[in-house]
Amino acid sequence: MVTSYIFFLSLSAPSLSLSLSLSISYLFPGMAEAHQAVAFQFTVTPEGIDLQLSHQALTEIYLSGLRSWKKKLIRLKNGVITGVYPASPSSWLFVVIAILATMYMRSDPSMGLIAKIQEHLPVSQSLSAQCQTVVSAVLFSTLLWFSLIFTMRMCLKQLLSYHRWMFEQRGKMSNTTKVWVALVRIFSGRQPLLYSYQGSLPNQPVPAVKDTVKRYLESVRPLTTPDEFERMTSLATQFESSLGNRLQWYLKLKALWASNYVSDWWEEYIYLRGRSPIMVNSNYYGMDFLYVTPTPIQAARAGNTLHAFLMYRRKLNREELKPSRVPGTVIPLCAAQCERMFNTTRTPGEETDTVQHWQDSDYVAVYHRGRYFRLRMYSSSRPLSPREIESQLQRILEDPSPPSPGEEKLGALTAGDRIPWAKARKEYFSLGVNKRSLDCIEKAAFFVTLDDDEQGMMGEDPAASLDRYAKSLLHGKCYDRWFDKSFSVVIYKNGKIGLNAEHSWADAPVVAHLWEYVLATDSFQLGYNEEGHCKGEVDASLPRPQRLSWDITPECQEQISQSLAVAQALADDVDFHVFSFRDFGKGMIKKCRISPDAYIQLALQLAYYRDRGMFCLTYEASMTRLFREGRTETVRSCSNESCAFIKALEGGEGVEVCRRLLRHASEKHQNLYKHAMTGAGIDRHLFCLYVVSKHLGVDSPFLKEVLSEPWHLSTSQTPVQQVELFDMVNHPEYISCGGGFGPVADDGYGVSYIIMGENMMNFHISCKHSCPQTSSHKYGGQIRQALLDMLQLLCPDQREPSRSDQSQTKKDL
């Protein structure tokens, strides 16, 4: 809660009385709102003191404080439960009773330790012998209980360090793995909270330099000429035998000290130290349902959506969300990234940005037609109902006030280069009303944009409308999103919604988990009435949303214009294409006994080869959340095996040869992915070695060249994590289109894909108009054709695509 104390001092000439008012309020946009928020006021006159109290304001203060204390108690309770996991607090009483019962049977389970504790009790003279024995037994029981907890946690940590199960063939589990699964279930305890496993997750291991160098050379072999490969091998051998061992020693030292040897450096050097715009280059987006819009009323859709976010945050704060696990297993994933989901912003700095997180915030910041508002989401310590939120947002939509000078395009500062934004923030937003208004945005739970545009799959050209929808979510008008917030929710005029997320604090699967919950809760739990409005009643006494005030100087407005020009040029250069592939899905791919992800990755490689006539360094994001504070690792999808398959297919080799090479390439890809997940990847290790070399002030030609190689094809899968929230059988239309991101390289592609159900795959492709060699629509057509050609190769008895599908493919090509 943002609290400010404002004193109003005035002299009344006729009576020469002194009036002093103390206001406890939120950000005051003007004097009228300030007077409405006065909790008490007293006037000193010659006749005495006239004291006036506002019962409503004092009640709000009391309820706000009560809500804050409730949250503190919940955090304390959850902290205790998580701290003793995998045991439970009640197990302490069981241990105490067991020890006392054993002593009652004239047996000493402590082997003399209880007597030793009794001798050293500081209050032994004031207690009877029997009381001293009981106190000593309780102390011993408590120590024994903590020892058992520590032992169980260490055992679970060692069990979770076992990854051989991942490399076993599906359906052929070894006896060792069967025993391991049983032990994990035993030591995992019951009803874990969201963060219960954090203390039991293993640390991410540091691979051997020799292994990493070997894997790296293998990954670049198909991308280099014989002379280039020989030169790279020489650099790698020299690095491995000299500087590599020295850097590795420091890295192992960090791994012993830190929770994760990668994550903090990855966040700082990859995200926060980047000085280019985060819009397009870093932020990513998530889309609404593809075929359904639950209501066309903008304020109503926003009411349910915002309330669903509050429901998720409540579960998050209470740790009631189930810990994420590897699909189909009992293996937990790290939940550390969830901690900064709400009440978080990225703050610009001249050298590096910082991520700021606040414990709580009871409001959201709302942008509409160039104005910024502060919308309280609680009343009398309870969250506003969806209908009440709808009513409040309708007030904003109907507000006729114009933006103040410089306010409309203020958000462009967050879309442009980081250094100008850092300087402008320090010079123009560090004092006065600008600082208070900026604080209100940055400390909000999240950011909301009420957009006047209509988006979604609609009109005579639904494919083009999806492309526009993606670009709108990725960058909008370059000033109507606050790109520094952890995430911004966009509510369009026709009821479509979307989300734009900042990347430094968390990766896409964490945000996708939140987004899945919001979409499902909006449609299947909250719902709408017959008129399309939110359900429930409205409290007519709710105060109006508060308009934020700004005093933006002409110099600041000039900087806003410059940042907008940079952002607009970047946005205009983005070429985006989104399409749904419905000819078949993972169900058919699995029938061919091949991994769906490997199948898609090989199709992307084949499509790129057909598009550009060559292979390229390919990035596929894999998670490392099997480890504490793990984030991502790179899977280098372009392998010797994938290139061999593509060359054979395009070279006209026989069907059996191509089919065998395809399966071999798929197995190789799965193996690469599993190594990345289990901490045996290539790129994060080399990145950390490079950071160590910079700290030591030494240069490595090998590391420098490795880290300067461009990723011409950057890919990522967004998996559906909460399948139970969606009914794909009875409600197949309620499926999200997934999300996407901007191109990583100026002459490359960014591809995000999501596998929906058994019969659908959605693709989001980005590149730049300024590169004549790339075209998102052309590459999308190549992907579609590659998917079909590979299925025909694996399962030649499958039906041919329909004429409409073929015509669409030719059109894309």
N, C-alpha and C positions, 0 to 999 in steps of 0.2 A: 504494500500500500504506500503510495507517494503522499507524504504529509508535509504541509508547509504551514508556517505560523506567520500570520500577517497582522500587524497592529495598525489601526486607523486612529490617527490623532487629529482632533479638530477643535477649534475654538469657536464658540458661538458668541458673536458680538453682543446681541441684546442682553443676554443673561450672564455673559462672561463665565460660562460653565465649561469645564474640561471634560471631553468625552473620549473614553478609551475603549476600543473593542478588540477582543482577541478572537480571531477566526481560525478554526481548525477545519481545513478543507482540502480538497484536491486542487488540481491546477485551476486557477481562476482566469477565465478568458476575459472577464470584465468586472467592473465594480458591482453591477447588478447581481451577478452570480455570487460574488463574494459576500454581499450582505445577506443573501439567502442562506449561506452556509454558516453564519455566526452561531456559535454554540452558547455563548453568554456575553452580555454587554452590561457595563456599568457606567453611570454618569455621575461625576462629582460636581455638586452645586453647593452654594452657601447653606442650603437647607439640609444637606446630607448626601448620602449615596443612594442612587436609584439603581437596583440590580435587576436585570432581566435575564431569564434563562429560557433556552429553547429545548423543550422536552424531546422533540424529534431528533435534533442534532445530537443531544447527549445519548439518546437511545442508539443511534447509529454508531456512535463511538464505542459504546459498551458492547454492542453485538459484533462489531469488527474486531475488538480485542478478544472477545470470547471465541470467535472463529479462529483467530491466530493461535490462541492457547490450545484449542482442540487439535489443531494441526501439529503443534509441538508435541503434545502428548502422544499422538498417533506415531509421529516419527520416533519418539523415545521407545514406545512399545515395539514397533517394527525393528528398531535398532537392536533391542534385546533379543527378539526372536531370531533375527538374522545372525546376530553375534554368536549364538549358541548352536546354530544349525550345523550338522544334521540332527542334533538332539533337540529337545523341546524344553522350555522352562519348567514344565511340570515334572520332567524326568529328574530334576534335582531333588524334589520331594521324595520320589521313589528311591533314589540312592540313599538319602538320609534315613528313611524308614528302614531300608534293608540293613544298613550298618547298625542302627540302634537295635533292631530285632536280633541281629547276630550277637551283639554284645549281651543282650538280655538272656541269650542261650548260653552264656558263660564262655563265649568264644571271642578271640581278638583277631578280626580280619585284617587289622592294620599292622600286625606283627610288631607291636610295641610303639608305633608312631603316635597313636592317640595318647599314650602315657607321656611321651616326649612333649607333645603339644601342651598337655595339662601342666607339665612342670614349668613351662615358659609363659603361661597365661598371665598377663599383667594384672588381672583382677582376681587372681587366685585366692587372696586373703579374704575377699568380701563375699565369696561364693562358697556354698557347701560342697562337700566332696562329690556328691551326686550331681549337682549342677555343673561343676567343673568337668566331670566326665561327659555329660551331655553336650556342653559347649565344645569340648575338644572333639567329640565324635562328629558334631555338625561341621566343624572346621575341616576335619579330615575328609568327611563326605563331600564337601564342596571342592576341596583340592582334587579328590578322586574324580569327581564329576567333570571338572575342567580338563583333567588329564585324559579322560575318556573322549571328551569332545575333540581335543587336539589330535588324539590318535585316530579317531574316525575321520576327521577332516584331512589328515595327512594320507590316510589310506584311500579316501575318495580322490584326493589329488593325484595320487599315483595311478589309480585306476583310470582316471580321465586322461592320463598321459599315454595310455595304450591306444594306438591307432591302426594296428594291424587288421582289425576288423574291416576297415574301409577298403582294403586291398583284396579281400576275399571275394570269390565269385558269388553273385547273387543266388541265394537258395542253397549254398554250400558252406554253411557255417562250421568252423572247426570246433573241436571240443574245448579248446582253450578259450575261444571267444564266447562259447556258451556259458562257461564258468564265470568269465569276466562280466557278462551281462547280468548274471544272477547276483554277483557281488556288488555291481553298481546299483542295482535295485535295492539291495539290503542297506548299503551305506548312504543312499540318497535321502533317507528319511521320508516323512509324509507331509503332504500339503506345503510344499516350499513356497515362499514369497518370491517376488520378482528378483530380489537381489540375494536370495539365500545361498546360491551357488558361487557367489563371487569369490569368497575366501577359499574355495576348494578348486577353482580352476587353475590348471598348470600355467606356468610362465611360458611364453613363446620361446622355443629353443633357437639358439644361434647355429646355423648350419656350418659345416666345415668349409673353409675357403676352397679347398680342393674340389669338393662336390659342387659348389656353386659355380666355379669357373668351368668345370666340365659340362654342367647343364647349360651354361650360357653359350659355350662354343657350339654345342649341339643345336641350340636354338637358332643361331645365325648362319649355320652351314648352308641352308637352302637359299639364303638371301644374299650371299656374297660370291664373288668370283674366286677361283682357286688362289690367285695372288692376294686378294683381300683377306681371305680366310687364313692364309699362311702368315700374313702380317699380324692379324688379330691374335692368332695362336701364339706368336712370339711375344706380343705384349702381355697376354694373359699368363704365359709361363713365367715371364720376368716378374710380374706382379705377385704371383703365387709364391715364388721362391724368395722374395725379399720383403717388400713393403706390406704385402697382404697379411703376413703373420703378425707384424707389429700392430697393424690396425685391428686385427681380430682380437688381440689381447685386451685392448681397451674396450672393444665391443662386448666381450665376455664379462668384463668388469662391470659394465653398465647393466648387463642382463642380470647379474647377481643383485644389483642395488635397486633397479627400477622394476615396476610391475610389468612393463613391456618395453623391450629395447627399441621398438620401432615407432609406436603410436605417437608419442609426444613430438619426436622430430618430424614425423610425417605431417602432423597437423601444423606445425610451425613453418617448416620450410616449403612444403608443397602448397599449402593453403594460405596461411596467414602472412607469409612474407611476399607473396605475389603482389606486384604493384599494378598489374593490368586490371581492367574491369572484371568484377566477379559475375556480372550479368552475362549470360551466354557462355563465358569461359569456365565458370565453376558451378553456378547454381543449376538446378535441374527442376523438373516439373512432374506433376501427376494429374491425370485426366479423370473426368467424371465417367458415369456409365455411358457406354457407347450408344445404345439404342433407346434408352429410357431417360426421361426427365420427370422426376416424381411430381413436380409442380412447376407451372410456368411463372409463378409469382416470385419475384426476386427476393423480397423481404421475407417471405415464408420459407423459401429454401434456405436463406441465410439463418433464419431462426432455428430451424432444426439442426443445421450444420454446426453452428456455433455451440448449441447446447450439447451436441454429441462430442465436440472437442472438450467441453467442460467435464462430461461424464468420463471420458478417457483420462483426463488429467486427474480427476478424483481417484480413479483406480490406480493411476501411476503413483500418486502421492501416498496412497494407502498400501502400495505394493501388492494390490489384489490381482494384477495381471499375471497370467501364468508365465513362468520362464520360457523363453523360446528354446526350442530344441532342434537338433538335426532331424529333418523329416523322417518319420517312421522309426525313430530310435528313442532311447531314454537319455541321450547325451545332451546336456544343457549347453547353451550358447551364452556368451558374455552379454550382460545387460547394461554395461557402464554407459553406453551412448544415450540411453534413455534419460539419464539424469538431467541433461541440458535441453530437453525437448521444448519446454515452455519457459517463458520469462527470460529469454536469452537473446542477445544481440551480438553482432560482430562490430567492434569499435575500430575505426580507422586510425592508423598511426603512420608517421612519415617513413619509418623503417620497417615496421611490422604491425599488423593488426592484432587485436586481442579479442577473446571471446568472454563476454561478461554474462554471468547468470545470477538471477535473484531468486530467493527462496519462494516468493509468492507474488502474485499480482492478481487483483480482483477486477481488472478491466481489460479491454482490448482497444487498440487504436484503429480507427476507421477512416478510410479515404473515399471521398465522393465528390466528383466534379471540382477538383482542385482544392477542396477543403479537408482539414483534418479534425476528427472528433475523438473524444474520449468517452467510451461507452462502458459504464459499470455493469458487470455481469452478475452482481450479487445484490440482494436487498434483504435487510434484517438477517444477515449471515446465511441466507439460503441462496442457491443459484437461481437466476431468473429462468422461468419456464420458456419453452420455445415460442409460445404465443406472445409472451412479454418481450422477448428479444425481437421478434418480428415487429411488434408495435414500436419499439425504440428505433429500429432501423428504418421503419417507414417514416418516422419523424425526420430522420436524416435525409431520406430521399425527397421529402417534401420541403426541406429547408431551402428558401429562395436566396439566402445570403450569398454574395459573390466571394471569390477568393480574395485574400488580401494581397497586396503587391509582392510578387515573388513566391507566393505560397503554392500556386498550382503546380509548378514544375520542380518543386523543392526536392522531390525524391530522385531527380536525375543525379544528384550528388552521389547517391549510393550506387548508381549505375555506371559512372565514369571511372577514370583512373583513381587509384587510392590515395596518392600523395596530395593532389589538389583537394580532395575531400577531407583529408586529415588537417590540412592547413586551414581550410574554410571552417571546419568544425571548431578548431582552436581559436580562430580570430572572430568569428561571428556568432558562435553558439555556446560560448563558455560563461556567459553572464546573462542576467535579466530574463525577460520573457522568452527569448529564444532558447535559453538553456532549459527553462522549465518545460517548454513544449517539447523539445527534443528528448528530455528525460522521460516525458510521458510516453512517447513512441517507443523508446528503447527499453523501458521497463514494463511495457505491456505484455500480457500473456502471449499474444501473437498479433499479427497485422491483418487487417481485412480491407479489401478493395471492393467497393460496390461499383462495378463496371457498367457503363452505359451501352456497351456493345452486346451483340448477340452472337454466341458461338455454339459449336457442336456440329455434329453431322447432320446437315440440313440443306435445303434448297435443291436446285436442279443438278448441282454438281457436288454431291456429298464428299467425294474424295478431296476436292479442293478446299471444302469447308473444314475438313479435318486438319489439313495443312495450316490453314489460318488459325485454327484453334490452338495448335501446338505452338506456333510462333507467338500468339497472344500470351500463352502461359509462360513461355520462356523469357520474353522481354516486355510484353505489353507495349505501351507507348514510351517506354524508357523512363517515365517519371511517375507512373501511377502504381508502382509497387515499391515497397521498402525492402530492397534486396539484402540489407544487412540483418534483418530479423531472421530468427531460426527458421521460420516459415511464414509465408503470406498466403492467406486464403482469398481466392478471387470468386466473386459471385456475379454472374452475368445477368443482363436484363431479362433474358428469357428463362432464367432459372437454372442454367448450367453452372457448374462450379469447377474449380480446379485449384491447384496448389503449386506454389513456387518455393523451393527450399534452398537455404544456404548450406554449403557442403562441408564446411570446416568442422562443425560440431558432431556430425553423424553422417553415415552412409545411407544410401537409398533404402535398403531393407528395413531400417528402423523407422523411417518416415512412412514407408509403404504399409507397415503394420498399423500405424496410427490411421492412415488414410482408408485402409480396408474397414477398420472399425467404424469410422465416421460414416462411410457410404452405407454400410449395412445397418447401422443404428438409425440413420436418417430414414431409410425406406422401410425396414422391416420391424423396427421397434417403436419409433416415434410416430411416423406417418402423418397424414394430413386429413382434414375434413373434406366434405363433398365439394366445397368451394375452392379447395386448394390451399387453404390457410392452415397454419399450425393449430394443433388441438390445445384446448385449455382456455382459461380466462386471463384477463389483463388487470393488473393492479393500476388503477387510474392515478394513484398518487406518486408513481415513479417519477423522479426528476428527469428532465430532458437530457439527452446526451450533451456533453459540454464541448463547445467549439474551442479549439486551440488557437491561441493568438501568436502572431509573429511580427517581428520588426526587422524586415529584411532590407538591407541597404542596397543602393544601386551597385556597389562594388560586389556584394554577395550575389546579386542577380546576374551580374556578368559572369561570375564563376559558375553559376548554375547553367547558364547558356552554353558555356564552353564544355562542361561535363555532358550536357545533353547532346551536343554536336558529336562528341566522341562516341557516346552510347548509341546514338541514332545511326551513325555510320556502321557500327558493329552489327546492330540489329538488321539493318537493310541488307547486309552482306550474307545473312543466314538463309540458306536454301533448305527447306524442310519438307519432308514427305512422310505421311503416316498412312499405313494401310493394314487392313485385316486380311489374313490368309485363311480361307475357310474351306479349301479343297480337302484338307485332312489336318489332323493334329497329332498330339503325342500318342493318342490311342493307336493309330495306324503305325506310327514309328516304332512303338514298343512291340507291336506284332511282328515287326521285322527284326526283333531282337537287337536293338541298337539304342544307345542313349539319346533322348530327345535333344539335350543340350549339345552333345557332340555332333549330332545330325545337323543342327542349325549352324553350328560353327563351321562345319565343312561346307555347307551351302554358302555361307558368307565368303569363305575363301574362294570357292568356285566362281561365285558371282563377281568378286573383285578381279580375279584373273581374267574373266571374260570382259570385264569393263575396262581394265587398264593394261591387259596383256602381260602382267608380271605379278610376282608375289610381293608381299610387304610385311613389315614388322607389325604384328597384331597383338592388341591388348584385350584380354578378357578379364573382368574383375571377378575375383574369388574372395570369399570372406575367410578371415582367420579368427573368428569369434569362438573357436574351440579353446582359445587361450584368453587369459585375463587381459582385458582392455585391447583385445585384438580388433583390427579393422579390416584391411583388405590385403590381398596379394595379387600379383599379375600371373595370369596363365598365358604363356606365349603360344597362341593357338596355331600359328603357322609353323608346322613341323616338317621334318623330312618325309614323314609318312603321308601327311596331307598333301604335300607337293607331289609326291609320287602318284597318289591317286588322281589328282587333277590332271597331271601330265598324261597319264594313261587314258583317262576319259576323253580329254580333248585331242589326244593323239590317235584316237580310233582303235585302241586296244580292244581285245575281246571282252565280252560281258563278264565272263567268269573271273578274268584277271582284274577287271575294274571293281567287281563286287568284293573280291578278296582284299584288294588294296583299300577299299572304303572301310571295311570292317577293321582292318589293321590300323587305319588312321583314327577310327573312332576309339578303339582301345587305347591308343597312344594318348589321345586327348583326355580321356577319362583318367589315365594315369597321371598326366600333367596336372589336372585339376585336383586330384587327391593329394599329390605332393604339395601343391600350393596351400591347400586347406590345412595340412598338418605341419606347416612351418618349414617345409623344404623347398620353398620357391627360390627364385633367382633375384628378382629386382629389388625387393625390400632389403635384402642382405647387402647387395651392392650399394644401394642408396645409403644405408647406414655407414658402411665402410667409407664412402665418399665424404659423409658429414664428419666423421672422425678425422679424415685426412685434412679437411679444411680447418678443423679446430687445432690440429697439430702444425698447420702451416706447411704441409708437404704436398707436392703435386704427384698425381698418378696419371700418366697418359692413358692407361687402360681404363680406369674409372671415368676419366673425363670423356673419353670417346663413347663409353657405354651409355652414360647418362645424357649424352647429346643426341642419341639416335631418336628420330621422330617416330611416333606411333601413327602411321597413316590410316590404320583401321582400329578404332577404339570401340569395344563392344561391352555390353553388360546385359545380363538377364535379370528381370525383376520377378522373383517367384511369388506365387500366391501363397501366403503363409497361414491364413485362417480360413481354410476351405469350409469349415463347419458353419461359417457365417453366411454363406451363399448357397442357394439351392439351384444348382446348375440343371437339374432335371425338370423341376416344376417352373422355375423362373430363369430360363436360359438367357433372357434379354437383360437381366441385371448383371452385366459383366463390365468391368472397367476396361478401358483401352490401354491401361498402363501409363507409362511416362517416358520421358526422354531427356536428352541433354544436347548441348551444342558440340560442334566439331572440335576435336583436340588439336589437330594440325590444320594449317591453312590450306593444304592440298590433300586433305584426307577426309575420311567419313567418321561420323559418330553413329553407332547403331545400338539402340536399346530394344529389347524384345521381351514379351511376356507370353507365356503359354497358358491359355485359358481353357479349362476343362479338357476334354478329350479330342475336340475337333476344331480348335481355333488357335491361331497365333497372330499376335499383333506386333508390328514393326514400326519403329520411329527412327527415321534416317535423317541425318543432318550433314551439311557440307557448306561450302562458301561459293557464292556466285562469282567472286573475284578469281576463282581458279577455273580456267577453261577446261581442265581435264575431269572435273567432277560434276555430277548432276544427281541429286537425290532421287528424282523420278526414274532416271535411267538405271541407277543402281538398284532401286526398288524392283524394277522390272526384271533385272538380272537375278535378284534374290528369289523372286517368285518362280522363275523358270528353273533355277538351280534346284529348288525344293522339289519341283515336279520331276525333273530329270533323274534325281537321285532316288526317288521313290520308284520310278519306272525301272531303274537299274536293280533295286533290291527286291521289288515285288512286281514283276512284269505283268502279272495277271490283274493288277488294279485297273480301274476304269480310267479312261482318258479324261482330261479336264473338259468342262463344257465349253461351248463356243464363246460364251460371254467371258469366261475366264481367259480363254486364249486371246480374244480380242483385247481384253484389258492388259494382258501381258505385252502384246505387240505395241499397244498404245504407250505403255510405260517405256518400252525399249526405244 
